[in-house]
Each structure stands twice: as structure tokens, then as C-alpha cells.
Amino acid sequence: MEFSNQFSDKRVLVTGATRGIGRATAEAYLRAGARVAINGRSESSVSRALAELEAGDRAVAAAGDVATIGGCSALVKAAIGGLGGLDILVNSAGIFSQRSMEDSDEAFWDATMNTNVKGTYFCSRAALPALRKANGNIVNLASTAGLRGYANTTTYCASKGAIVNLTRAMAMELAPNVRVNCVCPAIIDTDMARNEYTTGEAEADAQMAARGEQYPMQRVGTPEEVANAILYLSSGDAGFVTGIAFPIEGGYTAGSR
Ligand SMILES: NC(=O)c1ccc[n+]([C@@H]2O[C@H](COP(=O)([O-])OP(=O)(O)OC[C@H]3O[C@@H](n4cnc5c(N)ncnc54)[C@H](O)[C@@H]3O)[C@@H](O)[C@H]2O)c1
């Protein structure tokens, strides 16, 4: 998809942008002319990503842990300071691990909810004054796990279901000034999916391909395909779109064949 120069005056913060979907999204915004603040948990991971992006002063650092309110405030402040304001926030930082209910203890619940839900909420809250000023918008990363239930995934499903409805509620509260949408990807070929769904590097590609057979499109998705949807939702072309949960899942939630 070509968004060339559509975002040339836009200032974007992407959380969890050191790899995976966040990284592909940051790259897509940079290609489309935006200036982008790169978040990751540590200064070193952000510095490494910035060096790899080779975007000069169009990419700035916004390191910080989204799982704490203090971390959210600090990283959003760094982004706004580095970019001189904010038009778009993409909440992509997240964690995922499959566990049975019996194996899910308080620490696991807290880590998942704090990163996925609290991070999304408090990064958005910290960004609000700047987004209101810019008539900006927010795109959250939910999941098909926010639309359906999966066994051994209760905590993650709870966190992504929360993001879907948080998106709707934020959209109601912030309209017409700030639009808020989320995307709901199925399995996307990133470290997150590979770490969880494959064993051993040798057959990892085959295992990911096998995972894709459950989808009508017969494959898993790519980070770039999610980035395309995020750019659309945050663009002027989506000016009448708010409060939606946009599935990117090869037909998975449409039905069965
Ligand atoms: N990959 C998939 O199959 C898939 C499917 C649906 C939804 N998602 C969602 O998309 C988002 C991105 O997933 P991904 O596949 O790119 O994952 P990933 O593990 O490849 O990347 C996650 C990024 O988030 C960062 N991060 C994690 N915890 C953080 C914290 N506390 N503070 C700051 N940064 C933190 C990581 O450093 C990394 O940069 C997540 O919210 C995930 O739940 C992924």
C-alpha cells in the first residue's frame, strides 16, 4: 500500500517499536514522510532500533516501560519533546504467553494486564493533551483474541477484549476531537508468535505455515499488513472512522469453510 507523503507533517509515537508489528509500523510511517518516536522498554533496544532505521532526526527515542504509569508518562513526554507535539499514538507494546488457568498466577496476570491494558490506557491518557491540540488519533493493538475465546489463553484474551472495549469507550469520550480505533490481527509472523508457536529454528518456518492453515487465506499475516491497516486508520482517509475493531485475520472471524 502506498501512503507516500500522506503523513509528511505528522508526528507519531509507536510503543513497542523496536521489533515486530511496532517496528514495521514505524518503518511504514517513516516511508510515508512522518516523524516517529520509537519506544521500547530499554534505552539500549531503542538506540539499536534507531541506528537500524537510519532515519536521522526524523526518528527520536522514547524509551520506557509501558507497564507502569510513571513509564507511560515519561516515554510520552520524551516523544512529545522530541517531536514537538503529537498527532498519532500507536499502542503496540504488548506481551503474550499461553498458560492454563491453573498455571496462571498473580504475577502472570499482572504482567499481562499491566503491559497490554494499563500501558494502552495510560500512554493514551498521557498523550491526550497533545492529541487534543492536534485533533489527532489513537490506534490500539487488540487481537482476534479480543474477539474470540481461546483455551489456555484466558489472561491474554481478557487483556485484548479489554482493549477492544476500551477503544470503543475512549472513542465515545474523545469524539469528535480525537479518533480512537483498534486492529485485531490473527497470528502475525513476529518474534512474539514464533516464540510461542514454534519449537526449534530448523522447522520454525514450516510450523508457522502450518498455523496459517486454520485461516481461509491459508497463511499467517505479516507485520507490514498490520502496519498498512494502522496507517489507514490513522490517516485523513479514515476521518469518519472511530471506535472500530478492524480484523486483519485472513477471513478467520468471518465464518468457516
Ligand atoms: N504477533 C501476533 O501474532 C499478534 C497477533 C495479534 C495481536 N498482536 C499484538 O500486537 C502487538 C505487537 O506484537 P508483536 O508481535 O510485534 O510482538 P513482539 O514481541 O515482536 O514485539 C513487542 C514489542 O513490544 C515491546 N514491549 C513489550 N513489553 C513492553 C513494555 N512493558 N514496555 C515497552 N515496550 C514493551 C517489546 O520490546 C517489543 O518491541 C502486541 O500488542 C500483540 O499483543 C500480535
PDBQT file of the ligand as one rigid body, heavy atoms in Angstrom, charges set to zero:
ROOT
HETATM    1  N1  LIG A 301       2.238 -11.366  16.540  1.00  0.00    +0.000 N 
HETATM    2  C1  LIG A 301       0.976 -11.733  16.641  1.00  0.00    +0.000 C 
HETATM    3  O1  LIG A 301       0.609 -12.872  16.270  1.00  0.00    +0.000 OA
HETATM    4  C2  LIG A 301      -0.047 -10.770  17.199  1.00  0.00    +0.000 A 
HETATM    5  C3  LIG A 301      -1.394 -11.037  16.925  1.00  0.00    +0.000 A 
HETATM    6  C4  LIG A 301      -2.369 -10.181  17.424  1.00  0.00    +0.000 A 
HETATM    7  C5  LIG A 301      -2.001  -9.089  18.180  1.00  0.00    +0.000 A 
HETATM    8  N2  LIG A 301      -0.669  -8.852  18.433  1.00  0.00    +0.000 N 
HETATM    9  C6  LIG A 301      -0.354  -7.687  19.257  1.00  0.00    +0.000 C 
HETATM   10  O2  LIG A 301       0.448  -6.794  18.505  1.00  0.00    +0.000 OA
HETATM   11  C7  LIG A 301       1.334  -6.099  19.373  1.00  0.00    +0.000 C 
HETATM   12  C8  LIG A 301       2.747  -6.261  18.873  1.00  0.00    +0.000 C 
HETATM   13  O3  LIG A 301       3.065  -7.649  18.869  1.00  0.00    +0.000 OA
HETATM   14  P1  LIG A 301       4.375  -8.227  18.143  1.00  0.00    +0.000 P 
HETATM   15  O4  LIG A 301       4.001  -9.500  17.521  1.00  0.00    +0.000 OA
HETATM   16  O5  LIG A 301       5.010  -7.165  17.342  1.00  0.00    +0.000 OA
HETATM   17  O6  LIG A 301       5.256  -8.560  19.430  1.00  0.00    +0.000 OA
HETATM   18  P2  LIG A 301       6.848  -8.591  19.635  1.00  0.00    +0.000 P 
HETATM   19  O7  LIG A 301       7.069  -9.384  20.872  1.00  0.00    +0.000 OA
HETATM   20  O8  LIG A 301       7.521  -8.995  18.391  1.00  0.00    +0.000 OA
HETATM   21  O9  LIG A 301       7.165  -7.047  19.925  1.00  0.00    +0.000 OA
HETATM   22  C9  LIG A 301       6.631  -6.440  21.051  1.00  0.00    +0.000 C 
HETATM   23  C10 LIG A 301       7.273  -5.106  21.291  1.00  0.00    +0.000 C 
HETATM   24  O10 LIG A 301       6.714  -4.558  22.495  1.00  0.00    +0.000 OA
HETATM   25  C11 LIG A 301       7.782  -4.188  23.373  1.00  0.00    +0.000 C 
HETATM   26  N3  LIG A 301       7.354  -4.276  24.760  1.00  0.00    +0.000 N 
HETATM   27  C12 LIG A 301       6.902  -5.364  25.446  1.00  0.00    +0.000 A 
HETATM   28  N4  LIG A 301       6.647  -5.031  26.731  1.00  0.00    +0.000 NA
HETATM   29  C13 LIG A 301       6.932  -3.709  26.850  1.00  0.00    +0.000 A 
HETATM   30  C14 LIG A 301       6.880  -2.788  27.921  1.00  0.00    +0.000 A 
HETATM   31  N5  LIG A 301       6.495  -3.151  29.140  1.00  0.00    +0.000 N 
HETATM   32  N6  LIG A 301       7.255  -1.505  27.684  1.00  0.00    +0.000 NA
HETATM   33  C15 LIG A 301       7.672  -1.107  26.451  1.00  0.00    +0.000 A 
HETATM   34  N7  LIG A 301       7.750  -1.942  25.406  1.00  0.00    +0.000 NA
HETATM   35  C16 LIG A 301       7.397  -3.225  25.605  1.00  0.00    +0.000 A 
HETATM   36  C17 LIG A 301       8.911  -5.173  23.017  1.00  0.00    +0.000 C 
HETATM   37  O11 LIG A 301      10.156  -4.690  23.457  1.00  0.00    +0.000 OA
HETATM   38  C18 LIG A 301       8.785  -5.200  21.502  1.00  0.00    +0.000 C 
HETATM   39  O12 LIG A 301       9.374  -4.065  20.931  1.00  0.00    +0.000 OA
HETATM   40  C19 LIG A 301       1.092  -6.664  20.772  1.00  0.00    +0.000 C 
HETATM   41  O13 LIG A 301       0.219  -5.817  21.463  1.00  0.00    +0.000 OA
HETATM   42  C20 LIG A 301       0.454  -8.005  20.484  1.00  0.00    +0.000 C 
HETATM   43  O14 LIG A 301      -0.334  -8.440  21.568  1.00  0.00    +0.000 OA
HETATM   44  C21 LIG A 301       0.307  -9.663  17.948  1.00  0.00    +0.000 A 
ENDROOT
TORSDOF 0
